[in-house]
Amino acid sequence: MADKISDPANYRKLSEPFASAAEANAAIQAFWSEFYELRNKHRIADAMVVVQTSYVADDGGEAVGVMSMHAGDWIHRESMAAFAYGQAVSDRQQQIGKMLSSSGYLKQPNNKR
């Protein structure tokens, strides 16, 4: 599944902040255009994307921007976002369970070490 792709080197590269808010905004607008075209190419009626990027703020510090886009019937937007949120929470809980069971924490009586 696409949300399981892990490429730490690419993530580090993509995490470098844009030089300005205007540059970040231009990249996001281009992404939205290509997202819309890709949706049409593959005949996906409803699609939702959330993006987060960082940029160098006017004061020289780093700022973060988060945006979402839904293409399709707006009535489905909330339920799609709720589904994605529920799936993310479930995945996180499963990961925590795996970490706890591998550490031996869950194997101790009364969770005592």
Secondary structure, DSSP 8 states (H G I E B T S, - for coil): -GGG---HHHHHHHTS-BSSHHHHHHHHHHHHHHHHHHHHHTT-S-EEEEEEEEEE-TTSSEEEEEEEEEES-GGGHHHHHHHHHHHHHHHHHHHHHHHHHHHTGGGSGGG--
